[in-house]
């Protein structure tokens, strides 16, 4: 998810970092992306969270 969410708590607690340009826009984008993930069965990864990121494949490994 890049920088859409920095930590899982932002998702579960609906928190937006103070440095985001527009909190309302961030929340709207999150809703859209979350809906896309639900509709498509895609996986969303929060790369800034060490516990979430650690088990993911890294280059040169890849996902099909």
N, CA, C and O atoms as CSV, one atom per row, in Angstrom:
chain,resi,resn,atom,element,x,y,z
A,1,UNK,N,N,0.813,-1.195,0.000
A,1,UNK,CA,C,0.000,0.000,0.000
A,1,UNK,C,C,0.852,1.253,0.000
A,1,UNK,O,O,0.345,2.370,0.105
A,2,UNK,N,N,2.120,1.054,-0.116
A,2,UNK,CA,C,2.961,2.243,-0.147
A,2,UNK,C,C,2.763,3.083,1.088
A,2,UNK,O,O,2.962,2.608,2.207
A,3,UNK,N,N,2.375,4.317,0.899
A,3,UNK,CA,C,2.177,5.215,2.030
A,3,UNK,C,C,0.705,5.490,2.323
A,3,UNK,O,O,0.384,6.450,3.024
A,4,UNK,N,N,-0.182,4.669,1.801
A,4,UNK,CA,C,-1.594,4.861,2.117
A,4,UNK,C,C,-1.836,4.624,3.604
A,4,UNK,O,O,-2.560,5.374,4.259
A,5,UNK,N,N,-1.218,3.572,4.120
A,5,UNK,CA,C,-1.201,3.290,5.558
A,5,UNK,C,C,0.256,3.100,5.942
A,5,UNK,O,O,1.001,2.428,5.228
A,6,UNK,N,N,0.669,3.678,7.047
A,6,UNK,CA,C,2.034,3.487,7.522
A,6,UNK,C,C,2.095,2.363,8.547
A,6,UNK,O,O,3.098,1.654,8.637
A,7,UNK,N,N,1.031,2.201,9.313
A,7,UNK,CA,C,0.967,1.184,10.359
A,7,UNK,C,C,-0.439,0.594,10.382
A,7,UNK,O,O,-1.392,1.283,10.018
A,8,UNK,N,N,-0.595,-0.656,10.798
A,8,UNK,CA,C,-1.927,-1.272,10.844
A,8,UNK,C,C,-2.923,-0.483,11.696
A,8,UNK,O,O,-4.119,-0.474,11.404
A,9,UNK,N,N,-2.439,0.170,12.736
A,9,UNK,CA,C,-3.337,0.935,13.609
A,9,UNK,C,C,-4.028,2.075,12.873
A,9,UNK,O,O,-5.142,2.458,13.229
A,10,UNK,N,N,-3.381,2.613,11.859
A,10,UNK,CA,C,-4.028,3.670,11.087
A,10,UNK,C,C,-5.273,3.132,10.407
A,10,UNK,O,O,-6.258,3.851,10.245
A,11,UNK,N,N,-5.230,1.890,10.016
A,11,UNK,CA,C,-6.371,1.264,9.351
A,11,UNK,C,C,-7.470,0.938,10.364
A,11,UNK,O,O,-8.633,1.280,10.149
A,12,UNK,N,N,-7.112,0.291,11.446
A,12,UNK,CA,C,-8.126,-0.139,12.412
A,12,UNK,C,C,-8.704,1.016,13.216
A,12,UNK,O,O,-9.865,0.960,13.622
A,13,UNK,N,N,-7.919,2.062,13.455
A,13,UNK,CA,C,-8.390,3.198,14.254
A,13,UNK,C,C,-8.776,4.412,13.415
A,13,UNK,O,O,-9.151,5.450,13.962
A,14,UNK,N,N,-8.686,4.291,12.085
A,14,UNK,CA,C,-9.001,5.392,11.173
A,14,UNK,C,C,-8.186,6.646,11.507
A,14,UNK,O,O,-8.724,7.748,11.614
A,15,UNK,N,N,-6.893,6.449,11.665
A,15,UNK,CA,C,-6.001,7.567,11.963
A,15,UNK,C,C,-5.257,7.993,10.703
A,15,UNK,O,O,-4.832,7.167,9.897
A,16,UNK,N,N,-5.114,9.305,10.560
A,16,UNK,CA,C,-4.386,9.880,9.434
A,16,UNK,C,C,-3.204,10.656,10.016
A,16,UNK,O,O,-3.393,11.452,10.935
A,17,UNK,N,N,-2.000,10.446,9.507
A,17,UNK,CA,C,-0.843,11.176,10.029
A,17,UNK,C,C,-1.030,12.692,9.907
A,17,UNK,O,O,-1.669,13.178,8.974
A,18,UNK,N,N,-0.474,13.413,10.846
A,18,UNK,CA,C,-0.613,14.873,10.859
A,18,UNK,C,C,0.056,15.524,9.655
A,18,UNK,O,O,-0.298,16.643,9.284
A,19,UNK,N,N,1.016,14.841,9.040
A,19,UNK,CA,C,1.723,15.431,7.900
A,19,UNK,C,C,1.015,15.201,6.573
A,19,UNK,O,O,1.472,15.700,5.544
A,20,UNK,N,N,-0.101,14.451,6.569
A,20,UNK,CA,C,-0.853,14.275,5.322
A,20,UNK,C,C,-1.435,15.616,4.894
A,20,UNK,O,O,-1.879,16.407,5.727
A,21,UNK,N,N,-1.428,15.859,3.609
A,21,UNK,CA,C,-1.884,17.143,3.056
A,21,UNK,C,C,-3.366,17.377,3.301
A,21,UNK,O,O,-3.768,18.486,3.653
A,22,UNK,N,N,-4.184,16.344,3.118
A,22,UNK,CA,C,-5.640,16.483,3.209
A,22,UNK,C,C,-6.214,15.203,3.822
A,22,UNK,O,O,-6.333,14.186,3.139
A,23,UNK,N,N,-6.564,15.252,5.092
A,23,UNK,CA,C,-7.047,14.064,5.797
A,23,UNK,C,C,-8.316,13.500,5.164
A,23,UNK,O,O,-8.475,12.281,5.084
A,24,UNK,N,N,-9.216,14.362,4.715
A,24,UNK,CA,C,-10.452,13.889,4.082
A,24,UNK,C,C,-10.144,13.146,2.788
A,24,UNK,O,O,-10.765,12.125,2.493
A,25,UNK,N,N,-9.192,13.655,2.017
A,25,UNK,CA,C,-8.806,12.994,0.779
A,25,UNK,C,C,-8.139,11.639,1.082
A,25,UNK,O,O,-8.379,10.653,0.384
A,26,UNK,N,N,-7.316,11.603,2.111
A,26,UNK,CA,C,-6.679,10.349,2.509
A,26,UNK,C,C,-7.721,9.312,2.873
A,26,UNK,O,O,-7.639,8.164,2.437
A,27,UNK,N,N,-8.713,9.714,3.679
A,27,UNK,CA,C,-9.760,8.773,4.085
A,27,UNK,C,C,-10.578,8.292,2.877
A,27,UNK,O,O,-10.916,7.111,2.795
A,28,UNK,N,N,-10.892,9.179,1.958
A,28,UNK,CA,C,-11.648,8.790,0.763
A,28,UNK,C,C,-10.840,7.809,-0.086
A,28,UNK,O,O,-11.379,6.822,-0.586
A,29,UNK,N,N,-9.561,8.083,-0.245
A,29,UNK,CA,C,-8.695,7.191,-1.020
A,29,UNK,C,C,-8.602,5.835,-0.346
A,29,UNK,O,O,-8.655,4.803,-1.015
A,30,UNK,N,N,-8.464,5.827,0.963
A,30,UNK,CA,C,-8.415,4.563,1.703
A,30,UNK,C,C,-9.689,3.757,1.493
A,30,UNK,O,O,-9.631,2.547,1.276
A,31,UNK,N,N,-10.835,4.417,1.556
A,31,UNK,CA,C,-12.106,3.702,1.330
A,31,UNK,C,C,-12.129,3.080,-0.061
A,31,UNK,O,O,-12.536,1.930,-0.225
A,32,UNK,N,N,-11.693,3.839,-1.057
A,32,UNK,CA,C,-11.680,3.331,-2.435
A,32,UNK,C,C,-10.733,2.150,-2.592
A,32,UNK,O,O,-11.088,1.148,-3.212
A,33,UNK,N,N,-9.545,2.258,-2.041
A,33,UNK,CA,C,-8.571,1.169,-2.148
A,33,UNK,C,C,-9.054,-0.048,-1.371
A,33,UNK,O,O,-8.952,-1.173,-1.861
A,34,UNK,N,N,-9.575,0.160,-0.173
A,34,UNK,CA,C,-10.090,-0.961,0.624
A,34,UNK,C,C,-11.235,-1.671,-0.101
A,34,UNK,O,O,-11.331,-2.897,-0.054
A,35,UNK,N,N,-12.096,-0.914,-0.765
A,35,UNK,CA,C,-13.196,-1.510,-1.537
A,35,UNK,C,C,-12.633,-2.325,-2.700
A,35,UNK,O,O,-13.107,-3.428,-2.973
A,36,UNK,N,N,-11.631,-1.791,-3.381
A,36,UNK,CA,C,-10.994,-2.512,-4.482
A,36,UNK,C,C,-10.398,-3.834,-3.987
A,36,UNK,O,O,-10.558,-4.868,-4.635
A,37,UNK,N,N,-9.726,-3.802,-2.861
A,37,UNK,CA,C,-9.124,-5.015,-2.293
A,37,UNK,C,C,-10.203,-6.048,-1.993
A,37,UNK,O,O,-10.043,-7.227,-2.309
A,38,UNK,N,N,-11.294,-5.610,-1.387
A,38,UNK,CA,C,-12.405,-6.539,-1.082
A,38,UNK,C,C,-13.009,-7.113,-2.358
A,38,UNK,O,O,-13.252,-8.317,-2.440
A,39,UNK,N,N,-13.250,-6.277,-3.340
A,39,UNK,CA,C,-13.910,-6.706,-4.575
A,39,UNK,C,C,-13.054,-7.637,-5.422
A,39,UNK,O,O,-13.576,-8.532,-6.086
A,40,UNK,N,N,-11.762,-7.433,-5.399
A,40,UNK,CA,C,-10.884,-8.197,-6.285
A,40,UNK,C,C,-10.152,-9.341,-5.594
A,40,UNK,O,O,-9.598,-10.219,-6.257
A,41,UNK,N,N,-10.148,-9.333,-4.269
A,41,UNK,CA,C,-9.389,-10.343,-3.542
A,41,UNK,C,C,-7.896,-10.054,-3.543
A,41,UNK,O,O,-7.091,-10.929,-3.223
A,42,UNK,N,N,-7.527,-8.839,-3.900
A,42,UNK,CA,C,-6.114,-8.444,-3.902
A,42,UNK,C,C,-5.559,-8.475,-2.483
A,42,UNK,O,O,-6.312,-8.500,-1.510
A,43,UNK,N,N,-4.258,-8.473,-2.382
A,43,UNK,CA,C,-3.597,-8.378,-1.086
A,43,UNK,C,C,-3.060,-6.969,-0.910
A,43,UNK,O,O,-2.527,-6.378,-1.848
A,44,UNK,N,N,-3.201,-6.439,0.284
A,44,UNK,CA,C,-2.663,-5.119,0.596
A,44,UNK,C,C,-1.616,-5.286,1.689
A,44,UNK,O,O,-1.885,-5.870,2.738
A,45,UNK,N,N,-0.436,-4.773,1.434
A,45,UNK,CA,C,0.672,-4.893,2.387
A,45,UNK,C,C,1.062,-3.518,2.899
A,45,UNK,O,O,1.145,-2.558,2.134
A,46,UNK,N,N,1.298,-3.433,4.195
A,46,UNK,CA,C,1.749,-2.183,4.809
A,46,UNK,C,C,3.256,-2.321,5.022
A,46,UNK,O,O,3.701,-2.972,5.968
A,47,UNK,N,N,4.027,-1.708,4.145
A,47,UNK,CA,C,5.475,-1.921,4.142
A,47,UNK,C,C,6.207,-1.254,5.301
A,47,UNK,O,O,7.317,-1.670,5.633
A,48,UNK,N,N,5.634,-0.252,5.916
A,48,UNK,CA,C,6.324,0.421,7.022
A,48,UNK,C,C,6.223,-0.371,8.324
A,48,UNK,O,O,6.931,-0.064,9.283
A,49,UNK,N,N,5.369,-1.369,8.373
A,49,UNK,CA,C,5.184,-2.167,9.583
A,49,UNK,C,C,6.123,-3.371,9.532
A,49,UNK,O,O,5.917,-4.269,8.716
A,50,UNK,N,N,7.142,-3.410,10.380
A,50,UNK,CA,C,8.115,-4.498,10.319
A,50,UNK,C,C,7.494,-5.898,10.422
A,50,UNK,O,O,7.923,-6.810,9.716
A,51,UNK,N,N,6.508,-6.076,11.275
A,51,UNK,CA,C,5.899,-7.399,11.440
A,51,UNK,C,C,5.157,-7.846,10.187
A,51,UNK,O,O,5.137,-9.036,9.872
A,52,UNK,N,N,4.556,-6.918,9.480
A,52,UNK,CA,C,3.843,-7.237,8.248
A,52,UNK,C,C,4.813,-7.436,7.092
A,52,UNK,O,O,4.622,-8.321,6.259
A,53,UNK,N,N,5.846,-6.616,7.045
A,53,UNK,CA,C,6.774,-6.612,5.911
A,53,UNK,C,C,7.795,-7.753,5.961
A,53,UNK,O,O,8.204,-8.265,4.919
A,54,UNK,N,N,8.198,-8.147,7.150
A,54,UNK,CA,C,9.278,-9.137,7.306
A,54,UNK,C,C,9.044,-10.440,6.542
A,54,UNK,O,O,9.970,-10.914,5.884
A,55,UNK,N,N,7.856,-11.042,6.596
A,55,UNK,CA,C,7.692,-12.333,5.923
A,55,UNK,C,C,7.473,-12.251,4.407
A,55,UNK,O,O,7.428,-13.287,3.744
A,56,UNK,N,N,7.337,-11.065,3.854
A,56,UNK,CA,C,7.095,-10.933,2.419
A,56,UNK,C,C,8.353,-11.270,1.615
A,56,UNK,O,O,9.479,-11.088,2.078
A,57,UNK,N,N,8.127,-11.763,0.405
A,57,UNK,CA,C,9.255,-12.039,-0.487
A,57,UNK,C,C,9.940,-10.736,-0.888
A,57,UNK,O,O,9.291,-9.714,-1.111
A,58,UNK,N,N,11.254,-10.799,-0.972
A,58,UNK,CA,C,12.050,-9.653,-1.411
A,58,UNK,C,C,12.830,-10.070,-2.647
A,58,UNK,O,O,13.043,-11.259,-2.883
A,59,UNK,N,N,13.255,-9.093,-3.429
A,59,UNK,CA,C,14.042,-9.386,-4.633
A,59,UNK,C,C,15.273,-10.204,-4.244
A,59,UNK,O,O,15.919,-9.904,-3.240
A,60,UNK,N,N,15.595,-11.205,-5.005
A,60,UNK,CA,C,15.118,-11.540,-6.351
A,60,UNK,C,C,13.877,-12.441,-6.356
A,60,UNK,O,O,13.421,-12.843,-7.427
A,61,UNK,N,N,13.328,-12.763,-5.195
A,61,UNK,CA,C,12.082,-13.541,-5.172
A,61,UNK,C,C,10.952,-12.674,-5.713
A,61,UNK,O,O,11.071,-11.451,-5.779
A,62,UNK,N,N,9.838,-13.328,-6.103
A,62,UNK,CA,C,8.712,-12.573,-6.624
A,62,UNK,C,C,7.425,-13.364,-6.433
A,62,UNK,O,O,7.448,-14.566,-6.166
A,63,UNK,N,N,6.316,-12.671,-6.575
A,63,UNK,CA,C,4.992,-13.283,-6.499
A,63,UNK,C,C,4.434,-13.421,-7.909
A,63,UNK,O,O,4.597,-12.517,-8.728
A,64,UNK,N,N,3.784,-14.532,-8.199
A,64,UNK,CA,C,3.122,-14.716,-9.502
A,64,UNK,C,C,1.742,-14.108,-9.467
A,64,UNK,O,O,1.021,-14.155,-10.463
